[in-house]
Structures are given as C-alpha cells and as structure tokens.
Amino acid sequence: MLPNRSVRALLPRRSVPATADPSAGFGASLNPAAAQSSGRDGAARAENSIVDSAVYRDGRRVASPATLAQALDCLPEPGSMAWIGMYRPTDAQLHAAAEQFGLHELAVEDAIAAHQRPKLERYGDTLFVVLRAARYVDESERVDFGEVHVFVGPTFVLTVRHSESPDLSAVRDRMESEPELLRLGPEAVLYAILDAVVDGYAPVVAGLQNDIDEIETEVFSGDPRVSRRIYELSREVIEFQRAAKPLLTVLSGLSSGFAKYRTDDELQRYLRDVTDHATTVVEQVDSFRQLLGNILTVNATLVSQMQNEEMRNLSRASIEQNEEIKRISAWAAILFAPTLIGTVYGMNFDTMPELHWAVGYPMALLMMVMTCAGLYAIFRRRGWL
C-alpha cells in the first residue's frame, strides 16, 4: 500500500511568487489570482483544445472545471492538483494556457514546434518532458509514432498531444482507479504517462519481430521485392530507436533527482521498473537494427550469387551458341566447295578448259570429294566438328 501523503518528488520546493508573468524566466510558477486577471480571451480559446480537465484532492477527482481559471481556483486547497489534457492546440491556445500556468517560453516553443526528441528539461519549479509514443498498425504492417509534451508543476500537470497516441484517457482511468498512487501528486501522473508510453512499445517490438521473421523467410525464398521491405523496415527500426533510446536519458535524469528532491520511495521503485522495461526495449531495438543489417548483407550476397549464376548460364548458353555457329559455318564451307566447282563447270562455255576432256566429269567429282574431305579434316582438327 502506498503512503497516504502527498510529496513534491522530482521538483524543488520553492515559494510561489506573487505573479505568474511568463517573462519572469526560470522559476515562473502558478498563481491563481494573477492567472485569472490576465489572458481571459486567450483562455477561452484554450478550452477548445482541452479534452479533459480535472482537479484532484487526496487522490480523488473533486471537480471537472470547464475553464482553466476554474481549475486554478481550486488549487490553493491543500492536497489539490489539476490535470489538464490538451489535444493539438493552436499557438494561441497553448500560449493562453502557458500564461495561466506560468510556463517557460522555451518549453512552450518546443511544445508548439513539436517533432522533438525525447528529453527532460527543468525550468524552475516546472519539469518539461517530451515523449514519443509508438504503436504498431497491423493492417499496413507499419509503426505509427506520436508525441506528447508534459508540463509538471508543483500543483498541476498539463499534457499536450499532437497525435492519437499515447491514449492518455487510459492513463487517467488507471490513476483514478488507484487513488493511493494519484495521491502522490503530479510526479505520479508523470510516472503513469512514462509507464504507458513504455508499455506501448511492447506490441511494436512484437510486430517488428514478426516482420523480421517474415523477411528472413522471403530472403531465402528468393523474393526480389524483399530488398525494398528490408530498407523500409530498417527506417522504422531507426525511427523507433530514436524514440526509445533517449527515454533512458529522461529516466536517468529523473533518477538523479531522487535524493535531492526527496522522491517518495514507492515512486522510486515504480520509476526504476519503467527504466528496466525501457532498457529491455532499447536492447531489443538495437538487436533488430543489427539483425536487419545482417539480413541486408545476406540478401545482397544471395542476390550477387543469383546474378553470378545467371551470368554463368548466359555465358554457357553463349558458348553453346558459338559451338553451333562453328558447326554450321564448317558445314557451310564444306558444302560450298563442291557447289563452287559445280557452278563453274555448269556454265557450258565452249572455250572452258577440259570441257571436252573424257575424264573431266570424274575429275570434277574427285576434286569435289577431295576438297570436302580436306575441309572436313581441317575443321575436325580445330574442334569445329
């Protein structure tokens, strides 16, 4: 059973300033009174991107405010925490929420730009965490990547999603069903989001493993299209590696603050469990990348062998064709000799030599036979026949 107390784990304890001016730089913190008096028009626009808004006290939902200002009104109560979820907010909407919660402008710029690598930044009392989720799409056999930005303050959690994944509604349902865990405060929510992202990697790993098994079968079956699939899968594995590997740095950064910020012991154990799972995923992805590199090398070798075999077959066919041509040429030359002699003596000119010779006919036949025999012997000796 988790301790029945709230902690400010992972976050430094600082006094809340009287204003929440975003231009105050590092350490700008939440102040409900100042937040209500500024940016009301922008805040109204910000609500259009909010998918869920809740205020929790002692691990249980006590309010579902319709506006950010209403959420801020509840926070001065002891043990209160606001959890606001935004989906694809516009620049104006995110800036309005940032003004309400006193978020640092650099973190807001990263959240607006999106397409960030996973990272952990600390701006005074606020943690800014970028996570990249992944899910395997069975229909198209591809990996779909998402991104979520998490702002964790002393009394609030603000999540900004730019994609369908991760499904933070499931995370919220889980936390609301475990009030002992939710009672630990915003840091427990950050843990739950990290855990959901890492758990979402498991189906992706299984899907990639299945794709690699299929590719191995295709490689040795001689499928010519497998090279393209290896390349496409390699790109997905590299992208997955870029999403998962920096997560170890994020978790390491959180772990390094355990002692400094007096993180709850139970929460430390939960975060270490997430780190173990993330490490396993990263090791598997690294092995996938190496395996695909080996498969690509084997495929290139097999393709080269097939090409060499085809070249040998073509060379063999060419040699056999040359042999046939030599035979045909040899017999053509042998048959040409008597044809030439018969053609000459068939002109029937009166002044031709030996035309009226008594042995002229047998002599012509003998000449034809001797010429053919001589040519046959020559071609035979040269291997043409």
C-alpha positions as CSV (number, residue, x, y, z in Angstrom):
1,M,0.0,0.0,0.0
2,L,1.4,3.5,-0.9
3,P,1.9,6.0,1.8
4,N,-1.1,8.3,2.4
5,R,0.7,11.5,1.9
6,S,1.5,14.0,-0.9
7,V,5.1,14.6,-2.0
8,R,6.7,17.1,-4.2
9,A,9.1,14.4,-5.6
10,L,11.3,15.3,-8.5
11,L,10.6,19.0,-8.0
12,P,12.4,21.6,-5.9
13,R,10.5,23.3,-3.1
14,R,10.2,27.0,-3.8
15,S,8.0,29.7,-2.6
16,V,5.2,30.7,-5.0
17,P,5.7,34.3,-6.3
18,A,3.0,36.8,-6.3
19,T,2.7,37.0,-10.0
20,A,2.8,34.5,-12.8
21,D,4.4,36.5,-15.5
22,P,5.8,34.2,-18.3
23,S,8.6,36.7,-18.9
24,A,9.9,36.1,-15.4
25,G,12.0,33.3,-16.9
26,F,13.2,30.3,-14.9
27,G,11.0,29.5,-11.9
28,A,7.8,31.3,-13.1
29,S,5.1,29.4,-11.1
30,L,1.4,29.1,-10.9
31,N,-0.6,31.9,-9.2
32,P,-4.4,31.7,-9.4
33,A,-5.1,35.3,-8.8
34,A,-2.8,36.6,-11.4
35,A,-3.9,33.9,-13.8
36,Q,-7.5,34.9,-13.6
37,S,-6.8,38.6,-14.2
38,S,-4.8,38.1,-17.4
39,G,-5.5,36.5,-20.8
40,R,-9.2,35.7,-20.4
41,D,-9.9,35.9,-24.1
42,G,-7.0,33.6,-24.8
43,A,-8.1,31.2,-22.1
44,A,-11.5,31.0,-23.7
45,R,-9.8,29.8,-26.8
46,A,-7.6,27.4,-24.9
47,E,-10.6,25.5,-23.7
48,N,-11.4,24.5,-27.3
49,S,-8.4,22.2,-27.3
50,I,-8.9,20.7,-23.8
51,V,-10.1,17.0,-24.0
52,D,-10.3,16.5,-20.2
53,S,-9.8,18.8,-17.2
54,A,-9.9,17.6,-13.6
55,V,-8.9,18.7,-10.1
56,Y,-7.9,16.1,-7.7
57,R,-7.7,16.3,-3.9
58,D,-6.1,13.5,-1.9
59,G,-6.1,11.2,-5.0
60,R,-9.7,11.7,-5.9
61,R,-11.4,13.8,-8.5
62,V,-13.3,16.6,-6.9
63,A,-14.1,18.8,-9.9
64,S,-14.1,18.9,-13.6
65,P,-13.7,22.6,-14.4
66,A,-14.8,23.9,-17.7
67,T,-12.1,26.6,-17.8
68,L,-8.6,26.9,-16.8
69,A,-9.5,29.8,-14.4
70,Q,-11.9,27.5,-12.6
71,A,-9.2,24.9,-12.3
72,L,-6.8,27.4,-10.9
73,D,-9.4,28.5,-8.3
74,C,-9.3,25.0,-6.7
75,L,-5.5,24.7,-6.4
76,P,-4.9,26.7,-3.2
77,E,-6.8,23.9,-1.3
78,P,-4.3,21.6,0.5
79,G,-3.5,18.4,-1.4
80,S,-5.1,19.7,-4.7
81,M,-3.7,19.0,-8.1
82,A,-5.0,20.0,-11.6
83,W,-4.6,17.7,-14.6
84,I,-5.3,19.3,-17.9
85,G,-5.2,17.4,-21.2
86,M,-4.9,19.4,-24.5
87,Y,-5.0,17.9,-28.0
88,R,-3.4,19.6,-30.9
89,P,-3.7,23.2,-29.5
90,T,-3.1,26.1,-31.8
91,D,-0.3,28.6,-31.0
92,A,-2.7,31.0,-29.4
93,Q,-4.4,28.3,-27.3
94,L,-1.1,27.0,-26.0
95,H,0.2,30.5,-25.2
96,A,-3.0,31.2,-23.3
97,A,-2.6,28.0,-21.2
98,A,1.1,28.9,-20.7
99,E,0.2,32.3,-19.4
100,Q,-2.3,30.7,-17.0
101,F,0.2,28.2,-15.6
102,G,3.4,30.3,-15.9
103,L,5.2,28.0,-18.3
104,H,8.6,29.0,-19.6
105,E,8.6,30.4,-23.1
106,L,11.3,28.0,-24.4
107,A,9.3,25.0,-23.3
108,V,6.2,26.4,-24.9
109,E,8.1,27.0,-28.2
110,D,9.2,23.3,-28.1
111,A,5.6,22.2,-27.5
112,I,4.4,24.3,-30.4
113,A,7.0,23.2,-32.8
114,A,6.6,19.5,-31.9
115,H,8.8,16.9,-33.6
116,Q,11.2,17.0,-30.7
117,R,13.4,14.2,-29.5
118,P,12.5,12.8,-26.0
119,K,14.1,15.0,-23.4
120,L,13.8,16.3,-19.9
121,E,14.1,20.0,-19.0
122,R,13.7,21.8,-15.7
123,Y,12.5,25.3,-15.6
124,G,12.4,26.4,-12.0
125,D,9.6,24.6,-10.3
126,T,8.3,23.1,-13.6
127,L,9.5,20.0,-15.4
128,F,9.1,19.8,-19.2
129,V,9.2,16.3,-20.6
130,V,8.9,15.3,-24.3
131,L,7.9,11.7,-25.0
132,R,7.5,9.8,-28.3
133,A,4.9,7.1,-28.3
134,A,4.7,4.3,-30.9
135,R,2.0,1.9,-32.0
136,Y,2.1,-1.0,-34.5
137,V,-0.6,-0.9,-37.2
138,D,-1.4,-4.4,-38.2
139,E,-3.3,-3.6,-41.4
140,S,-0.4,-1.8,-43.0
141,E,2.4,-3.5,-41.0
142,R,4.0,-0.2,-40.1
143,V,4.8,1.7,-37.0
144,D,2.9,4.9,-36.2
145,F,4.7,7.4,-34.0
146,G,3.1,10.0,-31.7
147,E,4.3,12.8,-29.5
148,V,3.3,14.1,-26.1
149,H,4.6,17.1,-24.1
150,V,4.2,17.0,-20.3
151,F,4.5,20.1,-18.1
152,V,4.7,19.0,-14.4
153,G,4.4,21.8,-11.8
154,P,4.1,21.7,-8.0
155,T,0.3,21.5,-8.3
156,F,-0.6,20.8,-11.9
157,V,0.1,18.5,-14.9
158,L,-0.5,19.9,-18.4
159,T,-0.3,17.4,-21.3
160,V,-0.1,18.5,-24.9
161,R,-0.7,15.8,-27.5
162,H,0.0,16.2,-31.2
163,S,-1.2,12.7,-32.3
164,E,-3.6,10.0,-31.4
165,S,-1.1,8.1,-29.3
166,P,-0.5,7.7,-26.5
167,D,-4.0,7.2,-25.2
168,L,-3.9,9.4,-22.1
169,S,-7.5,8.7,-21.3
170,A,-6.5,5.2,-20.3
171,V,-3.7,6.6,-18.1
172,R,-6.3,8.9,-16.4
173,D,-8.6,6.0,-15.9
174,R,-5.8,4.0,-14.3
175,M,-4.8,6.8,-12.0
176,E,-8.3,7.5,-10.9
177,S,-8.8,3.8,-10.1
178,E,-5.6,3.9,-7.9
179,P,-6.1,6.9,-5.5
180,E,-3.2,5.8,-3.4
181,L,-0.9,6.4,-6.4
182,L,-2.6,9.5,-7.5
183,R,-2.3,10.9,-4.0
184,L,1.5,11.2,-4.6
185,G,0.9,14.2,-6.8
186,P,1.9,15.4,-10.3
187,E,5.0,13.3,-10.3
188,A,2.9,10.1,-10.0
189,V,1.0,11.3,-13.1
190,L,4.3,11.7,-14.9
191,Y,5.3,8.2,-13.9
192,A,1.9,6.8,-15.2
193,I,2.4,8.6,-18.6
194,L,6.0,7.3,-18.8
195,D,4.8,3.8,-18.0
196,A,2.0,3.9,-20.6
197,V,4.5,5.1,-23.3
198,V,7.0,2.3,-22.5
199,D,4.2,-0.4,-22.2
200,G,3.0,0.8,-25.7
201,Y,6.4,-0.2,-27.1
202,A,5.9,-3.9,-26.3
203,P,3.4,-4.5,-29.2
204,V,5.7,-2.6,-31.5
205,V,8.6,-4.8,-30.6
206,A,6.4,-7.9,-31.2
207,G,5.2,-6.5,-34.6
208,L,8.8,-5.7,-35.7
209,Q,10.0,-9.2,-34.6
210,N,7.2,-10.8,-36.7
211,D,8.1,-8.6,-39.7
212,I,11.8,-9.6,-39.4
213,D,10.8,-13.3,-39.3
214,E,8.8,-12.9,-42.5
215,I,11.7,-11.0,-44.1
216,E,14.1,-13.8,-43.3
217,T,11.8,-16.3,-45.0
218,E,11.4,-14.1,-48.0
219,V,15.2,-13.6,-48.3
220,F,15.9,-17.3,-48.6
221,S,12.9,-17.9,-50.9
222,G,14.4,-15.6,-53.5
223,D,11.7,-12.9,-53.4
224,P,13.1,-10.0,-55.4
225,R,10.9,-7.4,-53.6
226,V,12.5,-8.2,-50.2
227,S,15.3,-5.6,-50.5
228,R,12.7,-2.8,-50.5
229,R,10.9,-4.2,-47.5
230,I,14.2,-4.6,-45.6
231,Y,15.0,-0.9,-46.3
232,E,11.6,0.3,-45.2
233,L,11.7,-1.8,-42.0
234,S,15.2,-0.6,-41.3
235,R,13.9,3.0,-41.4
236,E,11.1,2.2,-39.0
237,V,13.5,0.5,-36.6
238,I,15.8,3.5,-36.7
239,E,12.9,5.8,-36.0
240,F,11.8,3.6,-33.2
241,Q,15.3,3.7,-31.8
242,R,15.2,7.5,-31.9
243,A,12.0,7.4,-29.9
244,A,13.0,4.8,-27.3
245,K,16.7,5.3,-26.7
246,P,16.6,9.0,-25.4
247,L,14.0,7.9,-23.0
248,L,16.7,6.2,-20.9
249,T,18.3,9.7,-20.5
250,V,15.0,11.1,-19.4
251,L,14.6,8.4,-16.8
252,S,18.2,8.8,-15.7
253,G,17.6,12.5,-15.2
254,L,14.6,11.8,-13.0
255,S,16.5,9.2,-11.0
256,S,19.4,11.5,-10.4
257,G,17.0,13.8,-8.6
258,F,15.6,11.2,-6.2
259,A,17.8,12.2,-3.3
260,K,17.9,15.9,-4.0
261,Y,14.2,16.3,-4.2
262,R,13.3,13.6,-1.7
263,T,11.3,11.4,-4.1
264,D,8.9,9.0,-2.4
265,D,10.4,5.5,-2.0
266,E,7.4,3.8,-3.6
267,L,7.5,6.2,-6.6
268,Q,11.2,5.5,-7.0
269,R,10.5,1.8,-7.3
270,Y,7.9,2.4,-9.9
271,L,10.2,4.6,-11.9
272,R,13.0,2.0,-11.7
273,D,10.6,-0.5,-13.1
274,V,9.9,1.7,-16.0
275,T,13.6,2.1,-16.6
276,D,14.1,-1.6,-16.6
277,H,11.3,-2.0,-19.2
278,A,12.7,0.8,-21.3
279,T,16.2,-0.7,-21.2
280,T,14.8,-4.0,-22.4
281,V,13.1,-2.3,-25.3
282,V,16.2,-0.4,-26.3
283,E,18.3,-3.5,-26.3
284,Q,15.7,-5.3,-28.4
285,V,15.6,-2.4,-30.9
286,D,19.4,-2.4,-31.1
287,S,19.4,-6.1,-31.8
288,F,16.7,-5.5,-34.5
289,R,18.9,-2.9,-36.2
290,Q,22.0,-5.2,-36.2
291,L,19.9,-8.2,-37.4
292,L,18.4,-6.2,-40.3
293,G,21.9,-5.1,-41.2
294,N,23.0,-8.7,-41.3
295,I,19.9,-9.7,-43.3
296,L,20.6,-6.9,-45.8
297,T,24.2,-8.2,-46.2
298,V,23.0,-11.8,-46.6
299,N,20.3,-10.6,-49.1
300,A,23.0,-8.7,-51.1
301,T,25.2,-11.9,-51.1
302,L,22.3,-14.0,-52.3
303,V,21.4,-11.5,-55.0
304,S,25.0,-11.4,-56.1
305,Q,25.1,-15.2,-56.2
306,M,21.9,-15.3,-58.3
307,Q,23.3,-12.7,-60.6
308,N,26.6,-14.7,-61.0
309,E,24.6,-17.8,-61.6
310,E,22.6,-16.0,-64.3
311,M,25.8,-14.7,-65.8
312,R,27.2,-18.2,-65.9
313,N,24.1,-19.5,-67.5
314,L,24.2,-16.8,-70.1
315,S,27.9,-17.5,-70.7
316,R,27.2,-21.2,-71.0
317,A,24.4,-20.5,-73.5
318,S,26.6,-18.2,-75.4
319,I,29.4,-20.8,-75.6
320,E,26.9,-23.4,-76.8
321,Q,25.6,-21.0,-79.4
322,N,29.1,-20.3,-80.6
323,E,29.7,-24.0,-80.9
324,E,26.6,-24.4,-83.0
325,I,27.6,-21.4,-85.2
326,K,31.0,-23.0,-85.7
327,R,29.5,-26.3,-86.8
328,I,27.1,-24.6,-89.1
329,S,29.9,-22.5,-90.6
330,A,32.1,-25.5,-91.1
331,W,29.4,-27.5,-92.9
332,A,28.6,-24.4,-94.9
333,A,32.2,-24.1,-96.0
334,I,32.4,-27.9,-96.8
335,L,29.2,-27.7,-98.9
336,F,30.4,-24.5,-100.6
337,A,33.4,-26.1,-102.3
338,P,31.5,-28.6,-104.5
339,T,28.9,-26.1,-105.1
340,L,31.5,-23.7,-106.4
341,I,33.1,-26.3,-108.7
342,G,29.8,-27.5,-110.0
343,T,28.7,-23.9,-110.6
344,V,31.9,-23.2,-112.6
345,Y,31.5,-26.3,-114.8
346,G,27.9,-25.7,-115.2
347,M,28.3,-22.5,-117.3
348,N,28.7,-24.5,-120.5
349,F,31.1,-22.2,-122.2
350,D,32.8,-23.7,-125.3
351,T,36.2,-22.4,-124.5
352,M,36.3,-23.7,-121.0
353,P,39.4,-25.8,-120.1
354,E,38.8,-29.6,-120.1
355,L,35.2,-29.1,-121.2
356,H,35.6,-31.9,-123.8
357,W,38.0,-33.9,-121.8
358,A,36.9,-37.5,-121.5
359,V,37.8,-37.8,-117.8
360,G,36.6,-34.2,-117.0
361,Y,33.4,-35.4,-115.2
362,P,35.1,-37.9,-112.9
363,M,37.9,-35.5,-112.3
364,A,35.4,-32.7,-111.2
365,L,33.7,-35.2,-108.9
366,L,37.0,-36.3,-107.4
367,M,38.0,-32.6,-106.9
368,M,34.8,-32.0,-105.1
369,V,35.2,-35.0,-102.8
370,M,38.9,-34.2,-102.0
371,T,38.1,-30.6,-101.3
372,C,35.2,-31.5,-98.9
373,A,37.4,-34.2,-97.2
374,G,40.2,-31.7,-96.8
375,L,38.0,-29.0,-95.3
376,Y,36.3,-31.6,-93.0
377,A,39.8,-32.7,-91.7
378,I,40.8,-29.1,-91.1
379,F,37.6,-28.2,-89.2
380,R,37.7,-31.5,-87.3
381,R,41.3,-30.8,-86.1
382,R,40.3,-27.4,-84.9
383,G,37.3,-28.8,-83.0
384,W,34.6,-27.2,-85.1
385,L,33.1,-30.6,-85.9
